[in-house]
Amino acid sequence: MKVLQINCVYRRGSTGKIVWDLHTSLQARGIQSVVCYGRLQDTEESNVYKTSSEFAGKFNNGLSRLTGLPYGGAGAATRRLLKIILREQPDVVHLQCINGFFVNIYRLVEFLKNSGIPTVLTLHAEFMYTGSCSHAVDCEKWKTGCGNCPQLHAATHSMFLDRTHTAWLKMKRAFDGFDRLTVVSVSPWVQSRAEQSPILAGKRHCTILNGIDTQTVFHPRDCHALREKWGITDEKVLLHVTADFKNPIKGGQHVLELARRLEKERIKIVVVGNAGHETVFPKNMIDAGRTENQEELAAYYSMADLTVLTSRRETYSMICAESLSCGTPVVGFKAGGPEQISLGDYSEFVDYGDLDGLTGCIRRWIGQKHSVGASLAQQAGQVYSKENMCEEYVKIYEAITAG
């Protein structure tokens, strides 16, 4: 069997690491594996192909802002990708996160449908069933065809045109009649929404949790060096990990309010991922900056007594899985995916924006790690392991090729 994965990035970010984990796992099992990706670094790895130049990706990004269609264009890069598929003749094509302006999604899906190649589509975000936006938040126009988009710039980055209805129709036409398709959601919340979308309704659906390296990276680690680095002695540590602290949808503003509410308690709030934003943090907060080192990130989780999530919407939450695997409980706002993929005995979630409720959760949970950390890490290490994820995908590959 030969599997060809397509993703925006490779070995970078959450989906890039998932693609690499799956690629190496398949090879270890003696299954032929090919990866095509579009953005960031070049590679000389065998059976791994970058299909778009950075210039082309940036050009297509700019063009999409004028046309209002973020998932079209990319003509040359799409032709290159289709040639690789034709040459490799895979038994299964696995579409991961294919935004990023490196491929014409409509043309790729039509090609796979017309070629009869068994295809797996993993929904890491919402755009494949909304037609435009990665996070629909509270809008439900994706259920009826979109148009007159209430969050046009956030959904499409369009500078002038609202073509969300056109984008919705193009995505629906691409998937109509695609019978050899299995849709995998990364959380039950995503699966429920995908099944409601006219774009993906009636397809085969299932859920597979994203996997992480719980054996060599995300497990309880020594964190004395970090405590010394930041001058943390006997204070409790509340950790907030974010991709963009300033982005309102990620909820950094709520963390600042939590700091104000907790300023008289012996709690230090450590923020990892602020990306150099010039945010004025109060005295009980530490700006630890970004880290690209997974072991260091795991040490931050291990140092924390509690991790807090403040996003408005998440389809999954790698932060939740990583924290729990390091033996650190999680509290946060209900955001869709996190409250469904977390371990209920070691986490608590309140309605979005309920800062009184979240403050209460923090006070209840921040002293419990010493009694639950070991059992939590052991259970989470199994539930979120990349080995489990890979095993579930192989079962799907075998099922769809056998049929």
N, C-alpha and C positions, 0 to 999 in steps of 0.2 A: 504494500500500500504506500502511496505517496500523498503527502499532505502539503498544500501550499497556503501559507498564511499571508494576509495582506494587512498592513497596519500603517498608521501615519509615521511612527518612529520605531526604532529598534534599540533595545537595551537602554533606553532613556525613558524616564517617567514611569508611571504605573503600568500603562498598557505595553510599553516597550519592554519592560521587564517580564511581563506575563508572556509576551510573544517569545522572548528568549528562553524562559523556563520551559515553555511547551516545546519549542524547537529542540532544545538539548534533551528533554525527556523522551521525545519521539525517537531521536537518534540513538539514545541509550537502549531503547527497546528494539532497535533494528528496523524501525519504520523510516522510510525516506522522508526528509523534511526540507522544504524550501520556504524562504521568507522573502517577500517583497515589501519594501517600505519607501516612503517618499521624502522625509525631511531630516534635517540636521546632518550628523556626521556621515562621511563616506566609510565604506568598509571593503576589506579584501577577503572576508570570510567566504569560503566556498558555499555555494547554494544559498547565498544571501545577496539580494540585489537592491540597490537604490535606484528607483525608477524616475525620479524627478530631480532636477537641479534646484538649488536654493533660489537662484534668480527666477526660474520658472514658477516656483511656488509663491514667491513674493509678488510676481507679476499677476498671477491668477488671483491672488488675494486682493490686489488693488482693482483688478477688473471686476471682481464680484461685488465690490462696493459700488461700482457704477451700474452694474446690471441688476443687482438685487438678488442674484442667484449664487449662493456660496458653494453649491455642490455640482456645478457644471464646469465648462471650460476645460483647461488642462489637456488640450488635444494631443500634443506630442507625447507627454508623459503617459497618458492613457494608452496610446498606441503601443508604446514601449512595454507597458505592463501586459497588455493583451498578447503581444508577441511572446513574452516569457511564458505565459500560461499555455499558449498553443505549443510552444517548444517542449515544456516540461510535461505536459499531458498528466496533470495530477488526478488522482482518484477523488480527492476532496479539496475544495477551496474553502478556507476559513477566513471570513471577513471579520477583522477585529474593529478597531476604531479608525475609520477611513475618512475622517474629515482632515483638514490641514492643507487643502488646496493643491493636492498632488494627483488627484484622479477625478475624472468625471464619473460620479457615483451612478447616475442614471444609465450611462453607457455601459459601465462595468456590470451592473446588475442585469441589464438586458442581455448582454453577452453571455453571462453565466446561465441565465434562464434559457436562452435559445440553444446553448451548447449542451444542455442536459447534464451539466456537471453537478454532482451532489454538493451542496453548499451549506456551510454553517455560518450563521450571522450572530455574533455576540454583541449585545446591546450594553455598551459601557456608558452611553449617554442616551439622550432621548431623540436626537435629530432624525434617526432612521424611521421613526414612527410618527414624528410630528411634521416632518418635511422641511423644517427650518431650524428651530431652536434646540439647543442642547439641554436646556432646562426650561420647561414650560411654566414652572412655578405654579401659580394659581389659575392660569389661563387654560381653558378647555376647548379653544377653537380648533385644535388639531383633531378633535373628534368629528368635526363637521366640514372641514375643508379650508380652514384658516382664511386670511384676508383681513384687511383693516387691523393689522397687527398692533396690539397695545404696547408691545415692547420691541418695536421694529429694529432699532439700532442694536440692542443687545442680542436679538435673535439672528440678525443677518449682517450687521455692520453696514447695511445699505445707506448710502449718502442721500439718495433722492427717492427711489422707487420702492413701493410696497408690492412685491411680487410673491408674497408668501402663499397666496392661493395657487399661483402658477407652479411654485416649487412643490406644494403639496400634491397637485395633480400629476406632476412629472414623477414624483417618488411613487405614487400609487400605481401609475401606469407601468412603471418599471417592475414592480413586484406582482402585479396582477398576473395570474397564471403561472407563477413560479412554484411549481409543485415539488421540486426536489430541494426544498429549503427547510432547514431546521433553525429556529430562532432560539438562542440561548440568552437568558437575562441574568444579570449578575446579582439580582435580589428578587424576592417574590413581589416586591412593590413594582419593580420595572416590568416583570412578566404580566402582572395584572393590567398595567396601563397599555402594554404592547398588544395584549389580546383585545383591548377595547378600541384600538386604532383601526379605522377602515383600511389603512395601508398594510397592516400585518395581520389583521383578523383572519381566522381560518387556517393559518399556518400551524405547523407543529411547534409547540412551545415547551420549554423546560427552563429550570434555573440551575446554574452552577456558580457557586461562590468563587470570587477571585482568590487565588492562592498566593501565599508569600513564603519566603524561606524561613520556616520556623525552627529548622535544625541548626543552621550555622549563623543566622543573623538575628532574627527576631525571637529572642528568648531572654530571660532575666540575665543581666550582665552587671559587671562591676562598674560602679558610677562614682567612686570616690574622687577621681580626677576632675570630673565635671563639678562636683560639689565644691572642691577647692577652687576651681577656676572662677566660679561665680560667687564665692564667699557665702555659700549656704551652709549653715550649721545645723541648728535644731528646728528650723522652720519646716512646715509641711510644704510640698511642692505641687502646685496645680499647673499642668502642662497644657498648652494650646499649640497644636501643629497646624500650619496653614500653608496653602500655595500662594496666597495673596492677602495679607492682613488688611489692606486698604479696600479690598473688594467688598461692597456691602453684602453680597450674597454669601460670603464666607463668614461674616459676622464679627469682624474685629472690633467694631463699635460696641458690641455687647460685652466683649472681654474687658474693654476699658471701663465699662459700667460695673462689671463684677469686681474689678480692682477697687473701685471707689467703695463698694459695699463691704468689701473684706479688708479694708485698709487697717482696721484696728485688731485684726487677728494675725497670728503668727503663720502666715501663708505667703509664700513667694509664687507669683505667677510667671512662668517661663514661657516665652513665645519663640517658637522655632519656625522660620520661614518668612520673616518680615521683609526680606528682599531689599534691604537698604532704604526703605521708606523713612523719611524724617518725621517719625511719629514721636510726640512727647509722651513718654511713659511715666506714670507715677512711680513713687519710690518702691512700691511693693511689686513692681513688674521688672522683668529682665528681658531685654531684647537680645536673644542668642543668635540672631541672624539666620542665614540659610546654611544648610549642610547638604552636600552631595554624597556624604559618606554614610552608607546604610548602618554600619556598625556604630557610628557615633549617634545616629538617630535612635537606634535601639537602646543606647546608653541613656539618652534623655528620657525615653519611656520608662526605663528601669529606675531612673532617679526619681521620677514623679510618684507621688502618692495617688494621684488621680489625673485623668485626662478629660478635658472639657471640649465638646463639639458645639459650635454655634452657627453652622451653616443653615441657610434657609432651605436648600435642596441638595441632596446627594443621592445618586443612584445606588451607590454602595457605601463605602467609607473604608479606604485602606488604613486610615489613621485608627479607626476603631479596631480593625483586625490586628494591626501592628501593636497597639497598646495592650490589648488583652493578651496577646501572645507573649508579651514581656511581663505579664503578671500584674498589670496596672488596670484597675477598674475604670469605667467610662461613664460619664454623665453628659447630657446635652439636650438640645432641642430635637423634637421629632422633625425629621427632614425627608422622610420617605424610606430610603434604604437603610440607614444606620440602625434604627430601632428594630428592623426586621432581621438583620444579619448578626446583630450582637448576641452575646450570651446573657440571657435574661437574669441569671442569678448574680451577675457581676456588673450590671449596668442599670441605668435608670434614665428615662427621657421624659421631658415635659413638653407641652404645646409650644410651638415656635413663639418667641418673644416673651414668654412667661419668666421674667427675670426673678420674680419672687420665688417661684417654684424651683428654678435652677439654682438659686442661692441656697435654698433648703437642701437640695440634692447634694451640693458640694459639702455642706456642713455634715450631712449624714454619712457620706462616703469617704471623706478625705482621711479618716482615721482607721479605715477597715483593711487596708492593703496587707498589713502585717499578719492578719488572720486568714486571708483568702488568696494571697498572691501565688502561693505554690500550687494549690489545686487549680486556680484559674489558668496559670501558664500551661499546666499539663493538658487541660481540656482544650484550650484555645490552640495549642500547638498541633493538635490533631485536626480540629475543625477547619482551620485556615491554612493548612499545609499545601504547598504547591503540588505535592505528590497526590493528594486527594483530587485537586483540580485537574491535573493531567490525566489521572485514571478515568475521571468522568468524561473528559473529552474523547479519550480513546474509545470508550464504549459507544459514544455517539458516532464517531467515524466508522467504527466496525458495523454498526447497525445500518447506517445509511448506504454504505457500499454493498452490504449483503442484500439489501432490498432492491 
